[in-house]
Amino acid sequence: MKKSFLPLIIIALVLFGIYNWAVGFNNTAIEYEANAKTAWSNVESSYQRRVDLIGNLVKTVEGAADFERNTLTEVIEARAKATSTTIDPTNITPENLAAFQQAQSGLSSALSKLLVTVERYPDLKANQNFLDLQNQLEGTENRINVARNRFNESVNTYDIFTKKFPNSVLSGWFGFDEMTRYKANAGSENAPEIDFDFN
């Protein structure tokens, strides 16, 4: 009679082992996915800091009455577009990420044009508020880069965990899809041309 229970005990142990593996996989994948989403939120937070600083920078520059208005308008419009383009961390698709990057790239371009134009205005360049904001923007650009790198590291950890065999078997069952990484804008591998002709 004891021998008849042996196959049931073995089956129960195997099922219990599979159950523990599935639960462990699911919980770890959820943790890694949440870490990646938090990392993305940190990327957005860094971009939001930049947008806020640009608003203050624009107000400071507007104080220079003879400053080129169309340059300011470009920055204001690019800032508005950048703030209206957001990504839900639960839905980071390549298309959403590309739209977000395009809006941020437009803002970066307008801001660069503004800072180059400022070179023509010595009074504005000497304004302490402007200098402080410019320094804060430089620091924020570094924060953005660090946040993007940390996001990519979190996505990498998640993707490796969910794509390695035998975890890849459970990934499909539990609905854990590959996450999208942040990529550089097209052409950013080329050094920019710098023109200091202000005439």
ZAKOLSE-346410 format. One record per atom (N, C-alpha, C, O): residue in one letter; x, y, z. Coordinates in steps of 0.02 Angstrom, whole numbers, padded with zeros to 5 digits, always signed. Layout:
aXYZ
...
end
This chain:
m+00041-00060+00000
m+00000+00000+00000
m+00043+00063+00000
m+00025+00113-00032
k+00099+00063+00034
k+00143+00121+00036
k+00172+00135-00033
k+00182+00193-00051
k+00186+00083-00072
k+00215+00092-00138
k+00166+00125-00185
k+00187+00158-00233
s+00102+00118-00174
s+00053+00149-00219
s+00050+00225-00209
s+00027+00261-00254
f+00073+00250-00152
f+00074+00323-00140
f+00138+00356-00167
f+00139+00417-00175
l+00190+00317-00181
l+00254+00344-00203
l+00248+00384-00268
l+00275+00439-00271
p+00213+00360-00321
p+00205+00401-00381
p+00167+00466-00368
p+00182+00517-00397
l+00116+00463-00324
l+00078+00524-00307
l+00122+00575-00271
l+00116+00635-00282
i+00164+00550-00227
i+00209+00595-00189
i+00259+00627-00238
i+00273+00687-00233
i+00286+00588-00285
i+00334+00615-00334
i+00300+00667-00377
i+00328+00721-00389
i+00240+00651-00401
i+00203+00699-00442
i+00188+00763-00403
i+00195+00818-00430
a+00169+00756-00340
a+00154+00814-00298
a+00217+00856-00287
a+00212+00917-00288
l+00274+00825-00277
l+00337+00862-00269
l+00357+00899-00333
l+00380+00956-00331
v+00348+00865-00390
v+00364+00897-00454
v+00318+00957-00466
v+00342+01010-00486
l+00254+00948-00454
l+00207+01003-00463
l+00222+01061-00415
l+00218+01119-00434
f+00240+01044-00353
f+00258+01095-00304
f+00320+01134-00327
f+00323+01195-00320
g+00370+01098-00355
g+00431+01130-00380
g+00415+01177-00439
g+00441+01233-00442
i+00373+01154-00485
i+00353+01196-00542
i+00315+01257-00518
i+00326+01313-00543
y+00271+01248-00470
y+00233+01304-00442
y+00280+01355-00411
y+00273+01415-00424
n+00328+01332-00371
n+00376+01378-00339
n+00417+01416-00391
n+00430+01475-00384
w+00438+01380-00444
w+00476+01412-00497
w+00435+01466-00532
w+00459+01521-00544
a+00372+01450-00547
a+00328+01498-00581
a+00314+01559-00537
a+00316+01615-00562
v+00302+01548-00473
v+00289+01604-00427
v+00352+01647-00421
v+00348+01708-00423
g+00410+01614-00414
g+00473+01652-00408
g+00486+01693-00471
g+00506+01751-00467
f+00475+01662-00529
f+00485+01698-00592
f+00439+01758-00596
f+00461+01814-00609
n+00375+01747-00584
n+00326+01800-00589
n+00342+01859-00543
n+00340+01917-00564
n+00358+01844-00481
n+00373+01897-00433
n+00436+01936-00451
n+00437+01997-00445
t+00487+01901-00474
t+00549+01935-00493
t+00538+01976-00556
t+00563+02033-00561
a+00502+01949-00605
a+00488+01987-00666
a+00448+02050-00651
a+00461+02103-00679
i+00400+02045-00607
i+00360+02104-00587
i+00405+02156-00554
i+00398+02216-00567
e+00451+02134-00513
e+00498+02180-00479
e+00542+02215-00530
e+00551+02276-00527
y+00571+02177-00577
y+00615+02207-00628
y+00576+02254-00674
y+00601+02307-00693
e+00515+02235-00691
e+00474+02278-00733
e+00457+02343-00697
e+00459+02397-00727
a+00440+02338-00633
a+00425+02398-00593
a+00486+02442-00587
a+00480+02504-00590
n+00546+02413-00579
n+00607+02452-00575
n+00620+02490-00640
n+00640+02548-00640
a+00607+02456-00697
a+00616+02489-00762
a+00566+02546-00770
a+00584+02599-00796
k+00504+02536-00748
k+00454+02589-00754
k+00472+02648-00709
k+00462+02706-00727
t+00498+02634-00649
t+00521+02687-00605
t+00579+02725-00636
t+00583+02786-00632
a+00625+02688-00667
a+00681+02720-00701
a+00656+02766-00756
a+00684+02820-00766
w+00604+02744-00793
w+00576+02788-00844
w+00545+02851-00813
w+00553+02906-00840
s+00512+02843-00757
s+00483+02901-00723
s+00537+02950-00703
s+00527+03010-00705
n+00596+02924-00685
n+00652+02968-00668
n+00678+03005-00730
n+00699+03062-00725
v+00676+02972-00788
v+00695+03005-00851
v+00647+03064-00862
v+00668+03120-00876
e+00582+03050-00857
e+00532+03103-00867
e+00540+03159-00816
e+00531+03218-00833
s+00557+03141-00755
s+00567+03192-00703
s+00625+03238-00722
s+00620+03299-00712
s+00679+03210-00748
s+00736+03251-00769
s+00717+03297-00826
s+00737+03355-00827
y+00679+03270-00874
y+00656+03313-00929
y+00609+03368-00904
y+00611+03424-00929
q+00567+03352-00855
q+00522+03402-00827
q+00561+03458-00793
q+00543+03517-00798
r+00615+03439-00759
r+00658+03490-00728
r+00686+03537-00781
r+00688+03597-00772
r+00706+03508-00838
r+00733+03550-00892
r+00679+03597-00919
r+00692+03656-00930
v+00619+03571-00929
v+00564+03612-00954
v+00549+03669-00906
v+00538+03726-00927
d+00550+03655-00842
d+00537+03707-00792
d+00592+03760-00793
d+00578+03820-00789
l+00654+03738-00799
l+00709+03786-00802
l+00706+03829-00865
l+00721+03889-00863
i+00687+03798-00920
i+00682+03836-00983
i+00629+03891-00977
i+00637+03945-01004
g+00575+03876-00942
g+00523+03927-00930
g+00552+03987-00895
g+00538+04044-00913
n+00593+03975-00843
n+00625+04030-00807
n+00676+04066-00851
n+00683+04127-00847
l+00712+04027-00892
l+00762+04057-00936
l+00728+04103-00987
l+00752+04158-01000
v+00672+04081-01014
v+00635+04122-01063
v+00613+04187-01030
v+00619+04241-01060
k+00587+04184-00969
k+00565+04245-00934
k+00624+04293-00923
k+00616+04354-00930
t+00682+04265-00907
t+00741+04308-00897
t+00761+04341-00963
t+00777+04400-00964
v+00761+04302-01017
v+00781+04328-01082
v+00730+04379-01107
v+00748+04428-01139
e+00666+04368-01093
e+00614+04415-01115
e+00626+04485-01085
e+00602+04535-01113
g+00661+04488-01029
g+00677+04552-00998
g+00722+04595-01042
g+00722+04656-01036
a+00760+04563-01086
a+00801+04601-01133
a+00756+04623-01190
a+00740+04584-01234
a+00736+04685-01189
a+00684+04710-01233
a+00699+04702-01307
a+00654+04692-01348
d+00763+04705-01325
d+00779+04702-01396
d+00798+04632-01419
d+00822+04622-01474
f+00786+04583-01376
f+00804+04514-01394
f+00760+04488-01450
f+00701+04507-01455
e+00788+04446-01492
e+00752+04420-01551
e+00691+04380-01530
e+00697+04326-01500
r+00633+04405-01546
r+00570+04374-01525
r+00557+04306-01558
r+00529+04261-01527
n+00576+04299-01621
n+00561+04235-01655
n+00601+04178-01623
n+00576+04122-01622
t+00661+04191-01598
t+00699+04139-01564
t+00664+04119-01500
t+00659+04059-01485
l+00640+04168-01463
l+00602+04153-01401
l+00538+04114-01417
l+00520+04067-01381
t+00504+04134-01470
t+00442+04100-01490
t+00456+04026-01505
t+00417+03983-01486
e+00511+04012-01540
e+00528+03943-01556
e+00539+03902-01492
e+00517+03845-01487
v+00573+03932-01444
v+00585+03896-01380
v+00520+03884-01343
v+00508+03830-01317
i+00477+03935-01341
i+00413+03928-01306
i+00370+03874-01339
i+00339+03834-01304
e+00368+03874-01405
e+00328+03823-01440
e+00357+03753-01431
e+00319+03705-01421
a+00423+03747-01434
a+00454+03681-01425
a+00444+03656-01353
a+00435+03596-01342
r+00445+03702-01306
r+00433+03684-01236
r+00362+03659-01227
r+00350+03609-01192
a+00314+03693-01258
a+00244+03672-01254
a+00234+03602-01285
a+00198+03561-01257
k+00267+03590-01341
k+00261+03525-01373
k+00292+03470-01330
k+00265+03415-01324
a+00349+03485-01300
a+00384+03436-01258
a+00342+03418-01196
a+00342+03361-01175
t+00308+03467-01168
t+00267+03452-01108
t+00204+03415-01125
t+00175+03380-01083
s+00181+03421-01188
s+00119+03386-01207
s+00132+03314-01229
s+00085+03275-01234
t+00195+03297-01242
t+00212+03229-01264
t+00239+03190-01205
t+00297+03201-01184
t+00199+03146-01178
t+00221+03105-01122
t+00209+03031-01138
t+00173+03014-01185
i+00239+02988-01097
i+00231+02916-01106
i+00208+02886-01041
i+00235+02900-00988
d+00157+02844-01046
d+00135+02805-00988
d+00186+02750-00977
d+00197+02710-01023
p+00218+02745-00918
p+00269+02694-00907
p+00245+02622-00920
p+00286+02578-00931
t+00179+02611-00918
t+00154+02543-00932
t+00149+02530-01007
t+00135+02474-01027
n+00160+02582-01048
n+00151+02575-01120
n+00209+02608-01158
n+00198+02652-01200
i+00270+02587-01142
i+00328+02615-01176
i+00340+02575-01239
i+00374+02524-01239
t+00312+02599-01294
t+00320+02566-01359
t+00373+02605-01399
t+00387+02662-01384
p+00401+02573-01450
p+00449+02609-01492
p+00419+02672-01524
p+00454+02722-01531
e+00356+02670-01542
e+00323+02728-01573
e+00316+02785-01523
e+00331+02842-01538
n+00292+02768-01462
n+00285+02819-01410
n+00352+02849-01391
n+00358+02910-01382
l+00403+02807-01386
l+00470+02830-01368
l+00498+02876-01423
l+00531+02925-01408
a+00485+02858-01486
a+00508+02900-01542
a+00475+02969-01541
a+00508+03019-01553
a+00409+02971-01527
a+00373+03035-01524
a+00400+03077-01466
a+00408+03137-01473
f+00412+03045-01409
f+00439+03080-01351
f+00508+03109-01368
f+00522+03167-01353
q+00551+03067-01398
q+00618+03089-01416
q+00616+03147-01466
q+00656+03194-01460
q+00570+03144-01514
q+00565+03197-01564
q+00547+03263-01531
q+00575+03315-01548
a+00500+03261-01484
a+00480+03323-01450
a+00538+03350-01408
a+00550+03411-01408
q+00574+03306-01374
q+00630+03328-01333
q+00687+03354-01376
q+00722+03401-01357
s+00697+03323-01433
s+00749+03344-01479
s+00734+03414-01507
s+00779+03455-01514
g+00670+03426-01522
g+00650+03493-01545
g+00663+03546-01493
g+00684+03602-01508
l+00651+03528-01430
l+00664+03575-01375
l+00739+03587-01368
l+00761+03644-01358
s+00779+03534-01373
s+00852+03541-01368
s+00878+03586-01423
s+00921+03629-01411
s+00852+03577-01483
s+00874+03617-01540
s+00856+03691-01530
s+00898+03735-01542
a+00795+03705-01509
a+00774+03774-01498
a+00814+03806-01442
a+00833+03865-01446
l+00828+03767-01390
l+00867+03793-01334
l+00939+03809-01356
l+00966+03860-01336
s+00968+03765-01396
s+01036+03778-01421
s+01038+03842-01462
s+01084+03882-01455
k+00987+03852-01504
k+00983+03913-01544
k+00978+03975-01500
k+01009+04026-01513
l+00938+03969-01447
l+00931+04024-01400
l+00998+04041-01367
l+01016+04100-01363
l+01034+03990-01344
l+01097+04002-01309
l+01150+04031-01356
l+01191+04071-01334
v+01149+04011-01419
v+01196+04040-01468
v+01178+04112-01481
v+01222+04155-01486
t+01114+04127-01486
t+01091+04195-01499
t+01109+04241-01442
t+01123+04300-01453
v+01108+04215-01381
v+01124+04256-01322
v+01194+04285-01325
v+01208+04337-01296
e+01239+04251-01362
e+01308+04275-01368
e+01310+04346-01395
e+01359+04382-01383
r+01259+04367-01432
r+01257+04435-01461
r+01235+04488-01411
r+01236+04548-01427
y+01216+04468-01352
y+01188+04515-01302
y+01231+04514-01239
y+01217+04476-01193
p+01283+04556-01236
p+01329+04556-01179
p+01294+04570-01112
p+01313+04541-01061
d+01244+04614-01112
d+01209+04629-01049
d+01173+04567-01023
d+01173+04553-00963
l+01143+04530-01069
l+01107+04470-01049
l+01155+04416-01026
l+01142+04380-00978
k+01212+04410-01061
k+01262+04360-01042
k+01289+04374-00972
k+01309+04327-00937
a+01291+04437-00952
a+01318+04455-00887
a+01265+04451-00832
a+01282+04457-00773
n+01201+04442-00850
n+01147+04439-00801
n+01155+04377-00757
n+01159+04321-00782
q+01159+04388-00691
q+01172+04332-00645
q+01117+04280-00647
q+01131+04220-00643
n+01055+04301-00652
n+01000+04253-00657
n+01007+04208-00718
n+00997+04147-00715
f+01026+04239-00774
f+01035+04201-00835
f+01092+04151-00827
f+01086+04093-00847
l+01148+04174-00799
l+01205+04129-00789
l+01188+04071-00743
l+01208+04014-00755
d+01151+04085-00689
d+01130+04031-00643
d+01086+03980-00679
d+01095+03920-00672
l+01038+04005-00717
l+00993+03960-00754
l+01031+03920-00805
l+01017+03860-00815
q+01079+03951-00839
q+01118+03915-00889
q+01158+03859-00855
q+01163+03804-00882
n+01188+03872-00797
n+01225+03821-00760
n+01179+03764-00738
n+01197+03706-00743
q+01119+03782-00715
q+01071+03731-00694
q+01049+03688-00754
q+01040+03627-00747
l+01042+03719-00812
l+01023+03681-00872
l+01078+03631-00891
l+01064+03575-00910
e+01141+03653-00886
e+01197+03608-00900
e+01195+03548-00853
e+01204+03491-00874
g+01185+03561-00789
g+01180+03506-00740
g+01120+03461-00754
g+01125+03400-00745
t+01066+03490-00776
t+01005+03451-00791
t+01017+03406-00851
t+00993+03349-00853
e+01053+03430-00901
e+01068+03388-00959
e+01108+03327-00937
e+01097+03272-00963
n+01154+03336-00889
n+01191+03279-00862
n+01144+03231-00826
n+01150+03170-00832
r+01098+03259-00787
r+01049+03216-00751
r+01007+03175-00800
r+00994+03116-00789
i+00987+03208-00855
i+00946+03173-00905
i+00985+03114-00934
i+00958+03059-00941
n+01049+03126-00949
n+01090+03072-00977
n+01097+03014-00927
n+01091+02956-00946
v+01109+03030-00864
v+01115+02978-00812
v+01049+02940-00805
v+01049+02879-00800
a+00994+02976-00805
a+00928+02943-00798
a+00913+02897-00856
a+00887+02843-00847
r+00930+02919-00918
r+00919+02876-00976
r+00962+02813-00972
r+00938+02759-00988
n+01025+02820-00950
n+01068+02762-00943
n+01041+02714-00891
n+01043+02653-00901
r+01017+02740-00835
r+00989+02696-00783
r+00926+02661-00807
r+00914+02603-00790
f+00886+02696-00847
f+00827+02664-00876
f+00847+02606-00920
f+00819+02551-00915
n+00896+02617-00964
n+00919+02564-01008
n+00948+02505-00969
n+00938+02447-00988
e+00983+02519-00914
e+01009+02465-00871
e+00952+02424-00840
e+00956+02363-00837
s+00900+02458-00817
s+00843+02424-00787
s+00806+02381-00839
s+00787+02325-00825
v+00798+02408-00899
v+00766+02370-00953
v+00809+02310-00971
v+00783+02255-00983
n+00874+02319-00972
n+00920+02264-00988
n+00913+02207-00936
n+00910+02149-00955
t+00911+02224-00872
t+00902+02173-00820
t+00837+02136-00829
t+00835+02074-00825
y+00784+02173-00842
y+00717+02142-00853
y+00718+02096-00914
y+00695+02039-00910
d+00744+02122-00970
d+00745+02083-01032
d+00786+02019-01025
d+00765+01966-01048
i+00844+02024-00994
i+00886+01965-00985
i+00849+01913-00944
i+00848+01854-00960
f+00818+01936-00890
f+00783+01889-00846
f+00725+01855-00882
f+00715+01795-00875
t+00686+01893-00920
t+00627+01864-00952
t+00642+01825-01016
t+00602+01784-01037
k+00700+01837-01046
k+00716+01804-01110
k+00760+01743-01101
k+00765+01702-01147
k+00792+01734-01044
k+00834+01675-01033
k+00791+01613-01025
k+00738+01615-00994
f+00815+01558-01054
f+00779+01495-01045
f+00796+01469-00975
f+00854+01473-00955
p+00750+01442-00937
p+00682+01424-00953
p+00630+01479-00937
p+00570+01469-00946
n+00655+01537-00913
n+00608+01591-00896
n+00569+01615-00957
n+00512+01638-00950
s+00598+01609-01016
s+00564+01631-01077
s+00499+01593-01088
s+00452+01618-01119
v+00496+01531-01063
v+00435+01491-01069
v+00378+01525-01030
v+00322+01530-01054
l+00394+01546-00970
l+00343+01577-00927
l+00328+01649-00948
l+00273+01674-00934
s+00375+01683-00981
s+00364+01753-01002
s+00300+01760-01043
s+00260+01805-01032
g+00292+01715-01091
g+00232+01717-01133
g+00169+01701-01094
g+00117+01733-01105
w+00173+01654-01050
w+00114+01635-01010
w+00091+01692-00966
w+00031+01705-00959
f+00139+01727-00936
f+00121+01781-00890
f+00115+01849-00924
f+00096+01898-00893
g+00132+01852-00988
g+00124+01914-01026
g+00180+01965-01016
g+00167+02025-01020
f+00240+01942-01003
f+00297+01988-00995
f+00331+01995-01063
f+00367+01950-01086
d+00320+02053-01095
d+00349+02067-01160
d+00415+02104-01153
d+00430+02132-01100
e+00454+02103-01206
e+00517+02140-01207
e+00502+02215-01202
e+00454+02239-01231
m+00544+02251-01164
m+00534+02323-01156
m+00578+02361-01205
m+00629+02335-01229
t+00558+02422-01221
t+00594+02464-01268
t+00647+02505-01232
t+00633+02535-01180
r+00707+02507-01260
r+00761+02546-01231
r+00760+02617-01261
r+00733+02628-01315
y+00790+02664-01225
y+00798+02731-01250
y+00857+02731-01298
y+00910+02705-01282
k+00847+02759-01358
k+00900+02760-01409
k+00916+02832-01427
k+00874+02877-01420
a+00977+02842-01450
a+00997+02909-01471
a+00959+02929-01534
a+00936+02886-01572
n+00951+02993-01544
n+00919+03018-01604
n+00961+03000-01665
n+01022+02996-01662
a+00927+02990-01721
a+00962+02974-01783
a+01010+03030-01800
a+00992+03089-01798
g+01071+03012-01818
g+01122+03061-01837
g+01162+03088-01778
g+01209+03127-01789
s+01144+03069-01717
s+01180+03097-01659
s+01250+03068-01652
s+01290+03092-01612
e+01266+03016-01692
e+01334+02989-01691
e+01383+03035-01728
e+01444+03027-01722
n+01356+03082-01767
n+01398+03130-01804
n+01410+03192-01761
n+01365+03217-01728
a+01472+03215-01763
a+01488+03276-01724
a+01451+03335-01755
a+01451+03343-01816
p+01421+03378-01713
p+01385+03436-01740
p+01434+03488-01768
p+01490+03496-01744
e+01411+03523-01819
e+01451+03578-01847
e+01438+03640-01805
e+01381+03657-01790
i+01491+03673-01786
i+01485+03732-01744
i+01506+03793-01784
i+01561+03794-01813
d+01464+03843-01786
d+01477+03903-01824
d+01473+03963-01777
d+01419+03979-01751
f+01530+03996-01766
f+01532+04052-01721
f+01529+04119-01758
f+01550+04171-01731
d+01505+04120-01819
d+01497+04181-01857
d+01432+04215-01836
d+01377+04192-01853
f+01437+04269-01799
f+01377+04303-01772
f+01358+04364-01814
f+01316+04404-01793
n+01386+04370-01873
n+01370+04429-01915
n+01306+04419-01953
n+01285+04463-01990
end
